[in-house]
Amino acid sequence: MNTDVLTVFAVEPVQPDRGGEGGDFQISNADFIAAVFPLLPADAFAGVCAKSNDLSKGGWLAARADQFAEHLAAANNNYLNCSSFYLGDDGSFKARKVQFSACHFLMLDDLGTKVAMERLNGLELSWLIETSPGNHQGGIILADPLSDGALAEQLLKAIIDADLCDAGSTGPLSRWARLPVAINGKPKYAKEDGSPFQCRLVEWRPDKRYTPEEIVDRLQLKLAPAGKPKSTAKPSALPDNNSQGSANDADNVLTPRAAENPVVAALKARGLYKTPLGSGKHDMTCPWVHEHTDQLDSGAAYFEPDELYPLGGFCCQHSHREQFRIRQLLEFLGIPPTQARHKPVIRVIAGDLSRVVDAAEKELANRGRHYQSGGLIVSVCTDPISGDPKIVPTSAPALTLELSIAATWERPDGRAKEWVRCDPPSKYTAILYDAQQFRHLKPLAGVVRQPYYRESDGVLITEPGYDSASQRFGVFDAHQFDMPDPTPEAARAALVLLEDLLTEFHFVAATDKAAALAAIFTAAVRPTLAHAPGFHVKAPMPGSGKTYLCELIGAFAGPGGNAKVSYPTSSEEATKVILSLLITSPAVIEFDDMDTDWIPHGSIKRMLTAEHITDRILGVSKTVTVSTRTLFLGSGNNVGPVRDLLRRVLTIHIDPRCATPATMTYEALPLDKVRKRRGVYVAAVLCIIQAWRKAGAPRTEVDSIVTFGGAWSDYCRYPLMWLGHPDPATALLEQVRHDPDGDALGVLMTEWHAVFGSMPTTVRKAVEVAATQADLLDALREFPIEEKGTINRSKLGWLLKKNANRIVNGFELQQTLANGRTAWRVVAVKTPPLTPSPPFTQSGEKNCYAIGRGSGQSGSMTLPRSLSGHPS
């Protein structure tokens, strides 16, 4: 190799010690450079850089050492590049990678402060310069310059990873070392008189030169494998599969996210941080402010990572904005991408399946966007148009995506003996997806769309968001539901506001109007109620306003429209439809324009009397439990609830009593009023309930409804009766009392007893005798048990079994035996009178709850048990 030789003049130190005013080595910068660069590749040159006292000015402009070394002023910050460079095609000299020639020395930083001298393990440095009080830079001259840039980067990276050097610039061509004849112009190192700190050469051994192997051995460095992508992160050893487990094994799987964003922390440490700007944006000083016009310190910001920008963002509004982006900022700060993402790290370690899955669930929960509901992982999604929220089950592919966002996943690379990034493995996501129980995800009982009463203590929750006590997530603007002081006067004014919405509907009786108001109340507080009846709007002909009334009622339940479906024709279809709808926690499910009665399918009955339904998801081998706290509505012409649904569905009768009701118009447009000012109308309902509670929660003496005699009556029945309305449940009670099927059964039991008395009789015998007993035969024919003109014995037996032990018209149907065969008999019984509800008194007044000084607290209210979350 052709070389140019620089002459070296040996200069002895005045005193061979490590500093002090009299112990400095007296050597010029030119001689220092000549000793460090005795040989240069042909046509290559060493590079120097000089900065004035203000380090923010001038940039890192490289100059040829052979031309400028002798002219470097002692009053400047003077630097020497660790590499030599060729001239560019245009003859210019620049410290750029494309012009790299060879690396001649390596630099150690912060010796004596951050790095103890003992860390050198006895290695004699080629030189040591004190660059600030007590802080030194050390140089290690290479025995032979390294023209292999990759190897040079490996060496420097290993030194950085060993914490022997600042990670600000990791490439050999961009590493600048201070020269001995220079100042440190940083103001914090200035002397008392304001003069800058003078750098001092305190050790000088230019003959100490080392091979890369010697450097690695003496400093105990670990070289990254050749050919791997450059990274500023410390290589981490793979777990030892033969080592014994410890209490900290879980830490090997999950590394939590740093408390403070590493980039923000680094900016603060370097004095570049200014102030937070909100929404993850931070005002900062540009690291390259010296390149700004007039060195203006403005227009630079850092953006925290998000789903679109996983490393975050950096933007400087000055002319070099396209040159310096987030990766350049991270390189300047010495922050590896893994830290810049500011995410927890989950490592896939063989044999730790349960811990990996647990860590995945934990970090998914920490995002605050996912919950567990009925055995599913779900999230809350809001319709951008209507603003109506719903619960959305997370699919397996979506779960994989969410887990990749929640954490950085790493797997071991056996060949490289290090951890590498990966996507969440399908095995772990599938196990989490199929889990039925979760440790970290918060339980979600449902979504609410307006202020609601917490069932456990009766408190009115007026703030949106997740409530841990009720396990419900509120999605509403609390300011829209402003409620006045709940006085009796305010309650009456609120009732007038609600009644005004119903003036154009043609209710058959006052009890039907009260039932419509009760439906509105039910819609407003449905998430509070464990059980509530369904409501059916019945009319004699089309165009009577049935659907419009259902939509008006549904508007009180949420901002979205009613979920309208056809009434299921089979039990299987009913289960599929109801389960799929309830998974999303809709505000209203409406069976619109029904052409059949409410057939009592099993899932239909359960949705009206059970708080939850559990069944298998169609097409998926997984069961789910869903909440039934949804308002159920139905409408139809001359159809309604039958059999078991007579006590579960309250019928509202309307009848315009005209030939063409479809031509009627609703000039007041009540539905539009509610949709435009929904908060005002819902607040009116809450005001009435609150006023009733404040008045002592008085209950009028009425017949109790077993399933709906608790919270539903307290919120939707008694407050209306308190304000003068008739019992809203009148139609429901009438349906129970006048069950057509029950009437027919009563006639059959009467005729059966007239023919057979209390004697046990088989089905065969009963059919034979009925052929000669006209009244008994007519009673049997009232039921669908006839085929081709004769009574089907199997259907009759099923009918009797279904009604066993039922008491109607003073008779009870009992199953017994006759000659060893199943038989039936009808026995006359006396039915006891209904037990009245216990009275509630206050100072001698009936049916009022007391407002007193309970538990010694002034002004406290003793509420009904149903309002405090206990059975009444």
C-alpha positions in Angstrom: 0.0 0.0 0.0 1.4 3.4 -1.0 1.4 5.7 2.0 2.3 9.2 2.9 4.4 9.6 6.0 3.9 12.3 8.6 7.0 13.2 10.6 6.6 12.8 14.4 8.5 14.9 16.9 8.7 13.4 20.3 8.0 15.8 23.1 8.5 14.8 26.8 6.0 15.8 29.5 7.0 18.5 31.9 6.0 16.1 34.7 4.8 12.5 34.3 1.6 12.6 36.2 -2.2 12.6 35.4 -2.8 16.3 35.4 -2.2 19.5 37.3 -1.0 22.7 35.8 2.5 21.5 35.6 1.9 17.9 34.4 0.6 18.6 30.9 2.3 17.2 27.8 3.6 20.1 25.6 2.6 19.1 22.1 0.9 21.0 19.2 -2.2 19.7 17.5 -0.3 19.2 14.3 2.3 17.0 16.0 -0.4 15.1 17.9 -2.2 14.4 14.6 1.1 13.3 12.9 1.7 10.8 15.7 -1.8 9.3 15.6 -1.8 9.2 11.8 1.8 8.1 10.9 0.6 6.2 7.8 -2.3 7.2 5.6 -3.7 5.3 2.6 -2.7 6.8 -0.7 -4.8 9.9 -1.6 -6.5 9.8 1.8 -6.4 12.5 4.5 -7.1 12.9 8.2 -9.9 15.2 9.1 -10.2 18.0 11.6 -13.0 20.3 12.7 -12.9 23.6 14.6 -15.9 25.3 16.4 -16.0 28.6 18.1 -16.9 29.1 21.7 -20.6 28.6 20.8 -20.9 24.9 20.0 -24.3 25.4 18.5 -22.8 27.2 15.5 -20.9 26.0 12.5 -22.0 22.3 12.2 -19.4 19.5 11.8 -17.5 20.8 8.8 -14.5 18.6 8.1 -11.2 20.0 6.8 -8.0 18.3 5.7 -5.6 18.0 8.6 -2.5 18.5 6.4 -3.8 21.9 5.4 -5.4 23.2 8.6 -3.8 21.4 11.6 -1.2 24.0 12.1 -3.8 26.8 12.0 -6.2 25.4 14.6 -6.5 28.2 17.3 -6.1 27.2 20.9 -9.3 29.3 21.7 -11.5 27.0 19.6 -13.2 23.6 20.2 -10.9 21.5 18.1 -11.6 18.0 17.0 -10.0 15.1 15.1 -12.0 12.4 13.2 -11.1 8.8 14.0 -11.0 8.0 10.3 -9.3 9.2 7.1 -11.3 10.0 3.9 -10.7 10.3 0.2 -11.5 13.3 -1.8 -14.9 13.4 -3.5 -15.4 13.3 -7.3 -15.5 17.1 -7.2 -12.3 17.3 -5.2 -14.0 18.3 -2.0 -13.0 16.8 1.4 -16.0 15.6 3.5 -16.3 13.1 6.4 -18.9 11.0 4.6 -19.3 7.2 4.5 -19.0 7.2 0.7 -15.5 8.8 1.0 -14.4 6.6 4.0 -10.8 5.3 3.7 -9.8 3.7 7.0 -10.4 3.9 10.7 -7.2 4.8 12.6 -8.2 5.0 16.3 -11.0 4.3 18.7 -12.2 6.7 21.4 -13.4 6.1 24.9 -15.5 8.7 26.6 -16.4 9.9 30.1 -13.5 8.2 31.8 -13.1 9.1 35.4 -16.8 10.1 35.8 -19.3 7.7 34.2 -16.6 5.1 33.5 -14.1 4.2 36.2 -10.4 3.9 35.1 -10.4 0.4 36.6 -12.7 -0.7 33.8 -9.8 -0.5 31.4 -8.4 -3.7 33.0 -4.8 -2.3 32.9 -5.0 -1.3 29.2 -2.5 1.5 28.6 -4.2 4.1 26.5 -2.5 5.8 23.5 -3.5 9.1 25.0 -5.8 10.6 27.7 -7.2 14.2 27.4 -9.0 15.9 30.2 -11.9 17.5 28.4 -13.8 18.9 31.4 -13.1 18.9 35.2 -12.4 15.3 36.1 -13.7 13.9 32.8 -11.5 12.5 30.1 -11.4 11.1 26.6 -9.1 8.3 25.8 -7.7 7.2 22.5 -6.6 3.7 21.3 -4.5 3.8 18.2 -5.0 0.8 15.9 -1.8 -1.1 15.0 -3.0 -1.2 11.4 -5.8 1.1 10.1 -9.0 -0.7 9.4 -10.2 -0.2 5.9 -13.1 -2.6 6.6 -15.8 -0.2 7.7 -18.1 -3.0 8.9 -15.4 -4.3 11.3 -14.7 -0.8 12.5 -18.4 -0.4 13.2 -18.4 -3.7 15.1 -15.6 -2.5 17.3 -17.1 0.8 18.1 -20.5 -0.7 18.7 -19.0 -3.2 21.1 -17.3 -0.3 23.0 -20.7 1.5 23.2 -22.4 -1.6 24.4 -19.8 -1.9 27.1 -20.7 1.6 28.3 -17.2 2.8 27.5 -18.3 5.5 25.1 -21.3 7.7 24.4 -23.7 6.3 21.8 -24.4 9.7 20.2 -22.7 8.7 16.9 -22.2 5.1 16.2 -20.4 5.2 12.9 -16.5 5.5 12.8 -16.7 8.2 10.1 -18.8 10.4 12.4 -16.9 10.0 15.6 -14.9 13.2 16.6 -12.4 13.3 19.4 -11.1 16.4 21.1 -7.6 17.6 20.4 -5.2 18.5 23.2 -4.8 22.2 22.3 -8.4 23.4 22.5 -11.1 24.5 24.8 -14.4 23.0 26.0 -16.7 25.8 25.2 -19.7 24.5 27.1 -20.8 27.3 29.5 -21.2 24.9 32.4 -17.5 24.1 32.4 -16.4 27.8 32.3 -14.1 29.1 35.1 -15.2 31.7 37.7 -13.8 34.5 35.5 -15.9 33.3 32.5 -13.0 31.9 30.6 -13.6 28.4 29.0 -12.1 25.2 30.3 -8.7 24.3 28.6 -8.3 20.7 27.4 -5.1 19.0 28.7 -3.2 16.0 27.4 -2.4 14.1 30.6 -1.2 10.8 29.1 0.6 10.4 25.9 1.8 7.0 24.5 1.6 7.1 20.7 3.7 4.0 20.6 0.9 2.0 22.3 -1.0 0.5 19.4 -3.4 -2.5 19.4 -4.9 -5.0 17.1 -8.8 -5.4 17.2 -8.3 -8.8 18.8 -6.2 -7.3 21.6 -8.7 -4.5 22.2 -11.6 -7.0 22.4 -9.6 -9.2 24.8 -8.3 -6.5 27.1 -11.6 -4.6 27.4 -13.7 -7.8 27.5 -15.9 -6.7 24.6 -18.5 -8.7 22.8 -18.6 -8.3 19.0 -22.0 -8.4 17.3 -22.1 -11.1 14.5 -20.9 -9.8 11.1 -23.6 -9.2 8.5 -26.4 -8.5 11.0 -28.3 -5.2 10.8 -26.7 -2.4 12.7 -28.4 -1.8 16.1 -27.6 0.4 19.1 -29.3 -2.0 21.4 -27.3 -4.1 23.7 -27.3 -7.7 22.6 -29.1 -9.8 25.2 -28.1 -13.3 26.0 -30.6 -16.1 25.4 -32.0 -17.9 28.4 -30.1 -20.9 29.7 -32.5 -23.8 29.3 -30.4 -25.8 31.8 -30.4 -23.2 34.5 -32.6 -23.6 37.6 -35.8 -21.5 37.7 -36.1 -18.6 40.0 -38.7 -16.2 41.4 -37.7 -13.8 38.7 -38.4 -16.1 35.7 -41.4 -14.1 34.8 -39.2 -11.1 34.2 -37.5 -13.0 31.4 -40.9 -13.2 29.6 -42.2 -9.7 30.2 -40.2 -6.4 30.4 -42.7 -3.7 31.3 -42.8 -0.4 29.5 -40.5 2.3 30.9 -42.3 4.8 33.2 -41.0 7.7 31.1 -40.7 7.9 27.3 -37.0 7.1 26.7 -36.7 9.8 24.0 -38.2 12.5 26.3 -35.9 11.4 29.1 -32.9 11.6 26.8 -33.9 15.1 25.6 -34.2 16.2 29.2 -30.8 14.8 30.0 -29.2 16.7 27.2 -31.0 19.9 27.9 -33.0 19.8 24.6 -36.5 19.4 26.1 -38.7 22.4 26.4 -42.4 21.6 27.2 -45.2 19.2 26.5 -47.7 20.3 23.9 -50.4 17.7 24.6 -51.6 14.6 22.6 -48.1 13.1 22.8 -46.4 16.1 21.2 -43.3 17.8 22.8 -41.6 21.0 22.0 -37.8 20.7 21.9 -34.5 22.2 20.7 -33.3 20.7 17.4 -30.0 18.9 17.9 -28.9 20.6 14.7 -29.9 24.1 15.7 -26.5 25.4 14.6 -27.7 24.8 10.9 -30.8 27.0 11.4 -30.9 30.4 9.9 -29.5 32.8 12.5 -29.4 29.7 14.8 -33.1 30.2 15.7 -34.1 27.8 18.4 -37.7 27.1 17.2 -39.8 24.9 15.1 -38.7 21.4 16.3 -41.0 18.8 17.9 -41.0 15.2 19.0 -44.1 13.0 18.6 -44.6 10.0 20.8 -45.1 6.6 19.0 -48.6 5.5 17.9 -50.0 2.8 15.7 -49.1 4.6 12.5 -45.7 5.8 13.6 -44.3 3.0 15.8 -41.0 4.8 16.4 -42.6 8.2 17.0 -41.8 11.2 14.9 -39.4 14.2 14.7 -40.1 17.3 12.7 -38.0 20.4 12.3 -39.5 23.2 10.3 -36.2 24.6 9.1 -34.4 23.9 5.8 -32.9 20.5 6.8 -36.3 18.9 7.8 -36.0 16.3 5.0 -32.4 15.4 6.2 -33.2 14.8 9.9 -36.1 12.6 10.8 -36.9 10.3 13.7 -34.2 7.8 12.9 -31.5 10.5 12.8 -32.8 11.9 16.2 -32.7 8.4 17.7 -29.1 7.9 16.4 -28.1 11.2 17.9 -29.6 10.4 21.3 -28.2 6.8 21.2 -31.6 5.2 21.6 -32.3 1.8 19.9 -35.6 1.3 18.2 -36.8 -1.2 20.8 -36.6 1.5 23.4 -38.0 4.2 21.1 -41.2 2.3 20.6 -41.8 2.7 24.3 -43.6 -0.6 24.6 -43.3 -3.5 26.8 -41.4 -6.5 25.5 -42.8 -10.0 25.5 -40.3 -12.8 24.9 -41.4 -16.1 23.6 -39.6 -18.6 25.8 -40.1 -22.3 25.3 -41.6 -23.9 28.4 -43.1 -20.7 29.6 -46.4 -20.9 27.6 -48.6 -19.9 30.6 -46.4 -16.9 31.4 -46.3 -15.7 27.8 -50.1 -15.9 27.5 -50.5 -14.2 30.9 -48.1 -11.4 29.8 -50.1 -11.0 26.5 -53.4 -10.6 28.4 -51.8 -8.2 30.9 -50.5 -5.9 28.2 -53.7 -6.1 26.2 -55.6 -5.0 29.4 -53.1 -2.2 30.0 -54.1 -0.6 26.8 -57.5 0.1 28.3 -59.3 -0.8 25.1 -60.3 -4.4 25.7 -62.5 -6.1 28.2 -63.8 -9.6 29.0 -67.5 -10.2 28.5 -69.3 -13.5 28.8 -66.1 -15.5 28.0 -65.1 -13.3 25.0 -62.5 -10.6 24.6 -64.4 -7.5 23.5 -64.0 -3.8 22.9 -66.4 -0.9 22.9 -67.0 0.7 19.5 -69.0 3.9 18.8 -70.8 4.4 15.5 -69.3 7.6 14.0 -72.7 8.7 12.5 -75.2 7.9 15.3 -72.8 8.0 18.2 -74.4 4.7 19.5 -71.9 2.5 21.3 -71.8 -1.3 21.1 -69.7 -4.2 22.3 -67.6 -5.8 19.6 -66.2 -9.3 20.0 -62.5 -9.5 19.1 -61.8 -12.0 16.4 -58.7 -14.2 16.4 -56.9 -12.2 13.6 -57.9 -8.9 15.3 -56.5 -10.2 18.6 -53.1 -10.9 16.9 -53.0 -7.4 15.5 -53.9 -5.9 18.9 -51.2 -7.9 20.7 -48.6 -6.7 18.2 -49.7 -3.1 19.0 -49.7 -3.7 22.7 -46.1 -5.0 23.0 -42.9 -5.7 21.1 -42.6 -9.5 20.7 -39.2 -11.2 20.5 -38.1 -14.7 19.8 -34.7 -16.3 20.2 -32.4 -16.6 17.2 -30.4 -19.6 17.9 -27.7 -19.0 15.2 -27.1 -15.4 16.2 -27.6 -16.1 19.9 -29.8 -13.0 20.4 -33.4 -12.0 20.5 -35.1 -10.8 17.3 -38.5 -9.1 16.7 -41.4 -11.2 15.6 -45.2 -11.2 15.3 -47.2 -12.6 18.1 -47.1 -16.4 17.5 -50.5 -17.9 16.6 -50.2 -20.6 19.2 -50.2 -18.1 22.1 -52.9 -15.8 20.6 -55.2 -18.9 20.0 -54.9 -20.0 23.6 -55.7 -16.5 24.8 -58.6 -16.2 22.3 -60.1 -19.5 23.4 -59.8 -18.8 27.1 -63.0 -18.8 29.2 -61.4 -17.0 32.2 -59.1 -14.0 32.3 -56.9 -12.6 35.0 -56.2 -9.1 33.8 -59.0 -7.9 31.4 -61.6 -5.9 33.2 -65.1 -7.5 33.2 -67.6 -5.6 31.0 -71.3 -6.1 31.9 -72.6 -3.8 29.2 -72.5 -0.3 27.7 -74.7 2.5 28.9 -75.7 5.5 26.8 -76.9 8.0 29.5 -76.6 8.5 33.2 -77.7 5.4 35.1 -78.4 4.0 38.5 -75.7 1.7 39.9 -77.5 -1.4 41.0 -75.3 -2.1 44.1 -76.0 1.1 45.9 -78.6 3.0 43.9 -76.3 5.9 43.2 -77.0 7.8 40.0 -73.8 7.7 37.9 -73.5 10.8 35.8 -70.0 10.5 34.5 -69.0 8.5 31.4 -66.3 5.9 31.2 -65.8 2.6 33.0 -67.3 2.1 36.4 -65.6 -0.7 38.3 -68.5 -1.3 40.7 -71.2 -1.8 38.1 -68.7 -3.1 35.5 -70.4 -0.9 32.8 -68.9 1.5 30.3 -70.7 4.8 29.8 -70.6 6.5 26.5 -72.4 9.8 26.8 -71.9 13.6 27.2 -72.8 14.3 30.8 -73.5 18.0 30.0 -76.4 17.0 27.8 -78.3 15.4 30.7 -78.5 18.3 33.0 -81.2 17.6 35.6 -83.0 20.2 37.9 -83.4 19.8 41.7 -85.8 16.8 41.9 -88.7 18.4 43.7 -92.4 17.4 43.3 -92.9 20.5 41.2 -90.0 19.6 38.9 -91.3 16.1 38.6 -94.7 17.3 37.5 -93.2 19.6 35.0 -91.0 16.7 33.6 -94.2 14.6 33.3 -95.9 17.3 31.3 -92.9 17.4 29.0 -93.1 13.6 28.5 -96.9 13.5 28.1 -96.7 16.1 25.4 -94.9 13.5 23.2 -97.9 11.2 23.4 -100.7 13.6 22.6 -101.2 12.4 19.0 -101.3 8.7 19.8 -104.8 7.1 20.1 -104.6 5.0 23.2 -107.6 2.8 24.0 -107.5 3.5 27.7 -105.6 5.6 30.3 -103.8 2.5 31.4 -102.4 2.2 27.9 -101.0 5.7 28.0 -99.5 4.9 31.4 -98.0 1.7 29.9 -96.4 3.8 27.1 -94.9 6.1 29.8 -93.7 3.0 31.7 -92.0 1.8 28.5 -90.3 5.2 28.1 -89.1 4.9 31.7 -87.9 1.3 31.1 -85.9 2.5 28.1 -84.3 5.3 30.0 -83.1 3.0 32.9 -82.9 -0.4 31.3 -79.2 -1.0 32.1 -80.1 -0.6 35.8 -82.8 -3.3 35.8 -81.9 -7.0 36.2 -85.4 -7.8 34.9 -87.9 -5.8 32.8 -91.0 -6.8 30.8 -91.1 -6.5 27.0 -93.6 -4.2 25.5 -95.9 -4.9 22.6 -97.9 -2.2 20.7 -101.1 -3.7 19.4 -103.5 -2.2 17.0 -106.5 -3.4 14.9 -105.1 -2.4 11.5 -102.0 -1.1 9.7 -100.9 2.5 9.9 -102.1 3.0 13.5 -98.7 4.3 14.7 -97.3 1.1 16.2 -93.8 1.4 14.7 -93.6 5.1 15.3 -94.5 4.6 19.0 -91.8 1.9 19.3 -89.2 4.2 17.7 -90.2 7.0 20.1 -89.8 4.7 23.1 -86.5 3.3 21.8 -85.1 6.9 21.4 -85.0 7.1 25.2 -82.7 4.1 25.3 -79.9 5.3 23.1 -78.9 7.6 20.2 -79.0 4.8 17.6 -82.1 3.4 16.1 -83.9 0.2 17.2 -82.3 -3.1 16.1 -85.3 -4.3 14.1 -85.6 -8.1 13.3 -88.4 -10.4 12.3 -89.9 -12.5 15.1 -88.2 -16.0 15.0 -90.3 -18.8 13.7 -88.5 -21.6 15.6 -86.6 -22.1 18.8 -83.3 -22.7 17.0 -83.7 -19.5 15.0 -84.7 -17.6 18.2 -81.5 -18.7 20.0 -79.3 -17.7 17.0 -80.9 -14.3 16.5 -81.2 -13.3 20.2 -77.7 -14.5 21.1 -76.0 -12.7 18.1 -77.8 -9.5 18.9 -77.2 -9.5 22.6 -73.5 -10.0 22.2 -73.2 -6.4 21.1 -75.3 -5.0 24.0 -77.9 -3.2 21.9 -80.1 -0.6 23.5 -83.3 -1.9 21.8 -84.4 -5.0 20.0 -87.6 -4.6 18.2 -89.8 -7.3 16.5 -91.4 -5.0 14.0 -94.7 -5.5 12.2 -95.2 -9.0 13.6 -97.6 -11.3 11.7 -97.7 -13.9 14.4 -98.1 -13.9 18.2 -95.2 -13.8 20.6 -94.6 -17.6 20.5 -92.9 -18.6 23.8 -89.6 -20.0 22.4 -87.2 -20.9 25.2 -84.7 -18.1 24.5 -87.5 -15.5 24.2 -88.7 -16.5 27.6 -85.3 -16.4 29.1 -84.4 -13.0 27.7 -87.3 -11.5 29.6 -86.9 -13.2 33.0 -83.2 -14.1 33.2 -80.4 -11.6 33.7 -78.0 -13.6 31.4 -78.3 -16.2 28.6 -75.5 -18.7 28.0 -75.4 -20.7 24.7 -73.0 -21.8 22.0 -72.0 -19.4 19.2 -73.2 -20.7 15.9 -70.3 -22.2 13.9 -67.9 -21.8 16.8 -67.1 -24.4 19.4 -67.3 -21.8 22.2 -70.1 -20.8 24.5 -70.8 -17.2 25.5 -72.8 -15.6 28.2 -74.6 -12.4 27.3 -76.5 -9.8 29.3 -80.3 -9.4 28.7 -80.4 -5.8 29.8 -81.8 -4.6 26.5 -85.3 -3.2 25.9 -87.5 -5.6 23.9 -90.3 -4.2 21.9 -92.8 -5.6 19.4 -95.7 -4.4 17.3 -98.4 -6.0 15.2 -102.0 -6.0 14.2 -104.2 -8.1 16.4 -101.3 -10.2 17.6 -99.7 -10.3 21.0 -98.1 -12.4 23.7 -99.5 -15.9 24.4 -99.1 -18.6 27.0 -95.9 -18.2 29.0 -95.3 -14.7 27.5 -98.5 -13.3 28.9 -96.8 -12.5 32.1 -93.6 -11.3 30.5 -94.8 -8.9 27.8 -96.9 -5.8 28.6 -99.4 -4.9 25.8 -100.0 -1.2 24.8 -103.3 -0.9 22.9 -103.8 1.8 20.4 -106.8 2.3 18.1 -107.2 5.4 15.8 -110.8 4.3 15.1 -110.8 5.4 11.5 -111.0 3.7 8.2 -107.6 4.9 6.9 -105.2 5.5 9.8 -102.2 5.4 7.5 -103.1 8.8 6.2 -102.7 10.4 9.6 -99.8 12.8 10.2 -98.0 13.6 13.4 -97.7 17.3 13.3 -95.8 17.6 16.6 -93.0 15.2 15.3 -92.3 13.8 18.8 -89.6 11.4 17.6 -87.6 14.3 16.0 -88.0 16.2 19.3 -86.4 13.4 21.3 -83.6 12.7 18.9 -82.6 16.4 18.8 -82.8 16.9 22.6 -82.4 13.4 23.9 -80.5 14.5 26.9 -83.4 16.8 28.0 -86.0 14.1 27.8 -84.0 11.4 29.4 -83.2 13.9 32.2 -86.9 14.4 32.7 -87.4 10.7 33.4 -84.5 10.7 35.8 -85.9 13.8 37.5 -89.2 12.0 38.2 -87.5 9.0 39.6 -85.2 11.1 41.8 -88.2 13.1 43.1 -90.1 9.9 43.9 -87.1 8.6 45.8 -86.6 12.0 47.6 -90.3 11.9 48.6 -89.7 8.6 50.4 -90.3 6.2 47.6 -94.1 5.8 48.2 -95.6 2.6 46.8 -99.3 2.4 46.0 -101.2 -0.8 47.0 -101.4 -2.8 43.8 -101.1 -6.4 42.9 -97.5 -7.6 42.8 -95.9 -9.0 39.7 -93.4 -11.8 40.7 -90.6 -11.2 38.2 -91.1 -7.5 37.9 -92.1 -6.5 41.4 -88.7 -5.2 42.4 -86.5 -2.6 40.7 -88.7 -2.3 37.6 -91.8 -1.4 39.7 -89.7 1.0 41.8 -88.3 2.8 38.7 -91.0 2.5 36.1 -94.3 1.8 37.9 -94.7 3.5 41.3 -93.2 6.9 40.3 -96.0 7.3 37.6 -98.7 6.2 40.0 -97.2 8.7 42.6 -97.9 11.5 40.0 -101.5 10.4 39.4 -101.4 7.9 36.6 -103.2 4.5 36.8 -101.2 1.4 37.2 -99.0 1.0 34.1 -99.0 -2.8 34.6 -102.8 -3.1 34.4 -102.7 -4.8 31.0 -100.0 -7.2 32.2 -102.1 -8.2 35.2 -105.2 -8.6 33.0 -103.3 -10.9 30.6 -102.3 -13.1 33.5 -105.8 -13.2 34.9 -107.5 -13.8 31.6 -105.2 -16.3 29.9 -107.2 -17.9 27.0 -105.2 -21.1 27.4 -106.0 -21.1 31.1 -109.7 -20.5 30.5 -109.8 -23.5 28.1 -107.9 -25.6 30.6 -110.4 -24.6 33.3 -113.3 -25.8 31.1 -111.5 -29.1 30.4 -110.8 -29.7 34.1 -114.4 -28.9 35.0 -115.8 -31.4 32.4 -113.2 -34.0 33.3 -114.2 -33.8 36.9 -117.9 -33.9 36.0 -117.3 -37.2 34.1 -114.6 -39.0 36.2 -114.7 -37.2 39.5 -111.4 -37.7 41.3 -110.9 -41.2 39.9 -107.5 -41.8 38.2 -108.1 -42.2 34.5 -105.7 -43.1 31.7 -105.5 -41.2 28.5 -106.8 -44.2 26.5 -109.9 -44.4 28.8 -110.5 -40.7 28.6 -110.5 -40.7 24.8 -112.9 -43.6 24.7 -115.3 -42.0 27.2 -115.1 -38.6 25.5 -116.6 -40.1 22.3 -119.9 -40.4 24.2 -119.6 -37.3 26.3 -120.2 -34.3 24.1 -119.2 -31.6 26.6 -115.9 -33.3 27.4 -115.2 -33.8 23.7 -115.8 -30.2 23.0 -113.5 -29.2 25.8 -110.7 -31.4 24.4 -111.2 -30.0 20.9 -110.3 -26.5 22.2 -106.7 -27.7 22.1 -104.6 -28.6 19.1 -104.6 -32.3 19.8 -107.0 -33.5 17.0 -105.9 -35.4 13.9 -108.3 -36.4 11.1 -111.3 -35.9 13.4 -110.0 -38.0 16.3 -108.1 -37.1 19.5 -104.4 -38.0 19.3 -103.6 -39.7 22.6 -99.9 -38.7 22.5 -100.7 -35.1 22.1 -103.3 -35.3 24.9 -100.8 -36.9 27.2 -98.3 -34.2 26.4 -100.9 -31.5 27.1 -101.8 -33.1 30.5 -98.2 -33.5 31.5 -97.4 -29.9 30.6 -100.2 -28.7 32.9 -99.7 -31.1 35.8 -100.3 -29.6 39.2 -101.8 -26.5 37.7 -104.8 -25.0 39.6 -107.5 -23.4 37.5 -111.1 -22.6 38.5 -110.7 -24.4 41.8 -109.4 -27.7 40.3 -105.9 -29.2 40.2 -104.7 -31.6 37.6 -102.6 -34.4 39.2 -100.6 -37.2 37.7 -101.1 -40.6 39.3 -101.2 -44.4 38.5 -104.1 -46.7 37.5 -103.3 -50.4 37.2 -99.6 -49.6 37.0 -100.0 -47.1 34.2 -99.8 -43.3 34.0 -103.2 -41.8 34.8 -104.6 -38.4 35.6 -107.2 -37.1 38.0 -108.8 -33.7 38.7 -109.2 -32.8 42.3 -111.2 -29.9 43.8 -108.9 -27.6 45.8 -109.3 -24.4 47.7 -107.0 -21.6 46.6 -105.7 -19.3 49.4 -106.1 -15.6 49.1 -103.2 -13.6 47.8 -100.9 -12.4 50.5 -100.8 -8.5 50.4 -97.5 -6.7 50.2 -96.3 -5.6 53.6 -97.1 -1.9 54.3 -94.4 0.7 54.6 -95.1 3.4 57.1 -93.8 6.8 58.1 -95.4 8.4 61.1 -98.6 6.4 60.7 -98.9 6.9 56.9 -99.2 3.8 54.8 -96.9 2.7 52.0 -94.2 5.3 52.4 -90.5 4.7 53.1 -89.1 6.8 55.9 -86.8 9.7 55.3 -85.0 10.2 58.6 -81.6 10.3 60.3 -80.6 6.8 59.7 -77.3 5.7 61.4 -77.1 9.0 63.1 -76.5 10.9 59.9 -78.5 14.0 59.3 -80.6 14.0 56.2 -79.9 10.4 55.2 -82.6 8.5 53.2 -83.6 4.9 53.8 -84.3 3.6 50.3 -86.2 0.5 49.2 -84.0 -2.6 49.1 -84.5 -2.8 45.3 -83.0 0.6 44.9 -79.9 -0.4 46.9 -79.2 -3.5 45.0 -81.0 -6.0 47.4 -84.1 -8.1 46.7 -87.3 -6.4 47.8 
